[in-house]
């Protein structure tokens, strides 16, 4: 019996040794906002052993927090080890929408995401310092934030995704605190036009970014996602757009993420 127990224990230890990814909660200083930002980093065994790896930045939604993606995808450490990918999950504030706000001078989340966090990750987490080894995606507010940051910072990101993203904010003038950062829509329509993702698409040329986005057909953001898809088709911009059953909730987001990770992994492998 003791021998059998010992054999089982050795087997368990061996299996655990196969999965040595590490999850760290970090404080990354933002000079532009003069404060520390909580960031969760999920690093595969390869990165911990000194090998540089590609990175996927995962942005949470409105009302979310740095650990949110871990709460709905607790298997991120396993995925990190299996795919050899670093996942970086920043806290984007309760309702920042990942912009550099033209109204609130202290809210500089685009600068943090696309400059300060990139520099920290490249210098401290064994990330490959190459745009084609960086992808960014997120859910809801974070889907908007990912597309906003990637399109405006194409020299930083090579691939972008959005899950249930608010890709046109203008139909929702009184929702989710956006007027706090942009001003009242009717009084600041030019600002709202300039800060919505669908109006950034003209900055794109085919091949600038590897693009994937999806939305559930019962989601209140579904129509704006379809509008972005149609606009990209008109522009002949290659992209993956997926419609599937689902609403604006964790069940949908949990199901969506593996498809986007696969898309990004294929992009990384090609470069």
SVG drawing of the C-alpha trace seen along z (x, -y; Angstrom):
<svg xmlns="http://www.w3.org/2000/svg" viewBox="-31 -72 48 74">
<polyline fill="none" stroke="black" stroke-width="0.4" points="0.0,0.0 2.9,-2.4 4.5,-1.7 1.3,-2.3 0.8,-5.6 4.4,-6.6 3.9,-5.9 0.7,-8.0 2.5,-10.9 5.4,-10.8 3.0,-10.8 1.1,-13.8 4.4,-15.7 5.5,-14.9 2.2,-16.2 2.4,-19.4 5.9,-19.9 4.6,-19.9 2.6,-23.0 4.7,-25.7 3.0,-28.8 2.9,-31.7 0.3,-34.2 1.5,-37.5 -0.4,-40.6 1.7,-43.6 1.7,-47.3 2.8,-49.1 3.4,-52.8 1.8,-55.2 3.7,-58.4 1.0,-59.9 -1.6,-59.4 0.9,-59.5 -0.4,-56.4 0.2,-52.6 -2.1,-50.4 -2.9,-46.8 -1.9,-44.3 -2.3,-40.5 0.4,-38.8 0.1,-35.1 3.5,-33.8 4.2,-30.4 7.0,-28.2 9.0,-29.2 9.0,-32.8 9.9,-32.0 12.9,-30.1 14.1,-33.1 12.6,-32.5 10.9,-35.5 7.2,-34.9 4.4,-36.7 1.8,-38.6 -2.0,-38.9 -3.4,-41.9 -6.8,-41.2 -9.0,-44.2 -12.0,-43.9 -15.4,-45.6 -17.3,-48.4 -17.3,-47.9 -14.6,-45.2 -11.2,-44.8 -7.8,-43.4 -8.6,-39.8 -11.9,-39.6 -10.7,-37.5 -9.2,-35.0 -12.6,-34.8 -14.3,-33.6 -11.3,-31.7 -9.4,-30.2 -7.6,-28.0 -5.6,-30.9 -2.4,-29.5 -2.9,-26.2 -3.5,-28.0 -0.4,-30.1 1.8,-27.0 0.2,-25.1 0.5,-27.9 3.7,-29.6 1.8,-32.9 2.0,-35.6 -1.4,-37.1 -1.4,-40.6 -4.6,-41.8 -4.6,-45.5 -7.0,-47.3 -8.7,-49.8 -10.6,-51.6 -14.4,-51.3 -15.4,-53.2 -12.3,-54.7 -13.2,-53.2 -9.4,-53.0 -9.2,-56.5 -7.0,-59.5 -10.0,-61.6 -10.3,-65.1 -12.3,-66.1 -10.7,-64.4 -7.0,-65.2 -6.1,-62.5 -7.6,-59.7 -4.8,-58.6 -5.6,-54.9 -4.6,-54.9 -1.1,-56.2 -1.0,-53.6 -2.1,-50.6 -0.2,-51.4 3.0,-52.9 3.7,-52.5 2.3,-49.0 4.0,-47.8 7.4,-49.1 6.9,-47.4 5.9,-44.1 8.8,-44.1 11.4,-45.0 10.1,-42.8 8.1,-39.8 10.2,-38.3 7.9,-39.5 9.1,-39.6 9.4,-43.3 7.8,-43.1 4.4,-44.4 3.6,-41.1 4.1,-39.2 1.5,-41.5 -2.2,-41.2 -4.9,-43.0 -8.5,-42.1 -11.2,-42.7 -14.9,-42.4 -17.6,-45.1 -15.8,-48.4 -12.6,-46.4 -13.5,-45.4 -13.9,-49.0 -10.7,-49.8 -8.7,-47.1 -9.8,-48.3 -9.3,-51.9 -5.8,-51.3 -4.7,-49.0 -6.0,-51.2 -4.5,-54.3 -1.2,-52.5 -0.5,-50.2 3.2,-50.4 2.6,-48.8 0.1,-46.0 0.0,-43.5 -3.3,-41.9 -6.5,-43.0 -9.8,-41.5 -13.1,-42.5 -15.7,-40.5 -19.2,-42.0 -17.5,-45.4 -19.1,-48.8 -17.6,-49.6 -19.9,-52.6 -20.7,-54.4 -23.0,-57.1 -26.3,-55.2 -25.6,-55.0 -25.2,-58.6 -26.3,-58.1 -24.8,-54.7 -21.7,-53.4 -20.2,-56.8 -19.0,-57.8 -20.3,-61.3 -18.1,-61.7 -15.0,-61.4 -16.4,-62.9 -18.9,-65.4 -22.6,-65.3 -23.1,-63.8 -25.5,-66.4 -23.3,-69.2 -20.0,-67.5 -21.0,-65.6 -17.7,-66.2 -15.9,-64.6 -18.2,-61.6 -17.7,-61.2 -13.9,-61.3 -13.9,-58.8 -15.9,-56.0 -14.2,-53.0 -16.3,-52.8 -15.0,-56.3 -11.4,-55.1 -11.7,-52.5 -10.7,-54.9 -7.2,-54.8 -6.8,-51.2 -5.3,-49.7 -5.6,-46.0 -3.0,-44.1 -2.3,-46.8 -3.7,-44.6 -4.9,-41.0 -8.5,-41.6 -11.1,-39.3 -14.3,-40.4 -17.5,-38.7 -20.8,-39.4 -23.8,-37.4 -26.9,-38.0 -28.9,-38.8 -26.4,-41.4 -27.4,-45.1 -24.0,-45.8 -24.8,-43.4 -26.0,-46.0 -23.0,-48.2 -20.7,-45.2 -22.5,-44.3 -22.1,-47.9 -18.3,-47.7 -18.2,-44.3 -20.1,-45.8 -17.8,-48.9 -14.7,-46.7 -16.1,-44.6 -16.7,-47.8 -13.2,-48.9 -11.9,-45.4 -10.1,-45.0 -9.5,-41.4 -11.0,-40.4 -12.8,-37.6 -16.3,-38.5 -18.3,-35.8 -21.9,-36.0 -23.1,-33.3 -26.0,-32.8 -25.5,-34.6 -26.0,-37.7 -23.9,-40.2 -22.7,-38.0 -19.9,-35.9 -21.1,-32.7 -20.7,-34.2 -17.3,-35.7 -16.0,-32.5 -16.9,-30.7 -15.5,-33.3 -12.0,-33.8 -10.5,-30.4 -11.4,-31.2 -9.6,-34.6 -6.5,-33.0 -6.4,-30.5 -6.6,-33.4 -3.8,-35.3 -1.6,-32.2 -1.9,-31.6 -0.8,-35.2 2.2,-34.8 3.2,-31.6 3.2,-33.3 5.5,-36.0"/>
</svg>
